[in-house]
């Protein structure tokens, strides 16, 4: 079938992108889904910093590539071997496909799926194929999704079925920001009830981290940002304290709130200059740096914040983006 997609043909475009126009809407040919794949009509897609990192070359990918990964849509065709989805089902995409058979998947760490990481880096679907092309020229897939398009073919293992009453614009956020922010707090950091968390930067990922900390039973959830409206939104979502990062005594405010305690600490950074995310887990005892691999499809090269024994970046929490307050309030209600 023919469809339209936002295609990137060259990395390193000059900002602002509204002037350099690195993405072009092009007509492409999309093959029918193969074995274990589905064809989805994309209904909503969000712009994530990971998309921008491909555009500016910080995360090199094979080109040309149809970008987009934080998306949701409706199944319009299922390939052979797909028995648990049918036409009309609603799905949200996952930016890390999980094969279900590698050591990581079998060990309960599907986000580190080795075949999924290789497929993402190679610009192919989990099965190793490319379904996008223009004549004889193939077009690479972005993180197994390529959601900036009218339609997408993806592996069944890159999609999660969702209730039909969940709005697509909310579901799409679950495909990256929510699972990233909440996953880093609940699963990677292993936050326990009664501990304290500092979240710096209240974009999509940051607000999801706030939600994750609240759900995990944190005693203190301190949210910091330079935007007052985001601080108010964080409070409405359960943050116990807020700090404006522009305040000259912002660090002292955090120390006063937390009692100045230090100890076991884990961090994640960043969204964008001045609005990054940093999570700290505090408990009495000595400081310990926990080194773990970066999440598949998002290699550590070029990422700021790899600060060795002083606290390694948490895998699973990726750059986020500003989000609409009203929309994120609905995400909050969906999670409640």
HELIX and SHEET records of a PDB file:
HELIX    1   1 UNK A   17  UNK A   20  1                                   4    
HELIX    2   2 UNK A   49  UNK A   55  1                                   7    
HELIX    3   3 UNK A  103  UNK A  106  1                                   4    
HELIX    4   4 UNK A  110  UNK A  112  5                                   3    
HELIX    5   5 UNK A  114  UNK A  122  1                                   9    
HELIX    6   6 UNK A  156  UNK A  158  5                                   3    
HELIX    7   7 UNK A  168  UNK A  173  1                                   6    
HELIX    8   8 UNK A  174  UNK A  178  3                                   5    
HELIX    9   9 UNK A  179  UNK A  183  1                                   5    
HELIX   10  10 UNK A  184  UNK A  188  3                                   5    
HELIX   11  11 UNK A  204  UNK A  215  1                                  12    
HELIX   12  12 UNK A  228  UNK A  236  1                                   9    
HELIX   13  13 UNK A  250  UNK A  258  1                                   9    
HELIX   14  14 UNK A  308  UNK A  310  5                                   3    
HELIX   15  15 UNK A  325  UNK A  335  1                                  11    
SHEET    1   A 6 UNK A   2  UNK A   8  0                                        
SHEET    2   A 6 UNK A  23  UNK A  30 -1                                        
SHEET    3   A 6 UNK A 132  UNK A 134 -1                                        
SHEET    4   A 6 UNK A 137  UNK A 141 -1                                        
SHEET    5   A 6 UNK A  65  UNK A  66  1                                        
SHEET    6   A 6 UNK A   2  UNK A   8 -1                                        
SHEET    1   B 5 UNK A 151  UNK A 155  0                                        
SHEET    2   B 5 UNK A  37  UNK A  46 -1                                        
SHEET    3   B 5 UNK A  70  UNK A  78 -1                                        
SHEET    4   B 5 UNK A  90  UNK A  93 -1                                        
SHEET    5   B 5 UNK A 159  UNK A 162 -1                                        
SHEET    1   C 4 UNK A 241  UNK A 244  0                                        
SHEET    2   C 4 UNK A 220  UNK A 225  1                                        
SHEET    3   C 4 UNK A 196  UNK A 200  1                                        
SHEET    4   C 4 UNK A 281  UNK A 282 -1                                        
END                                                                             
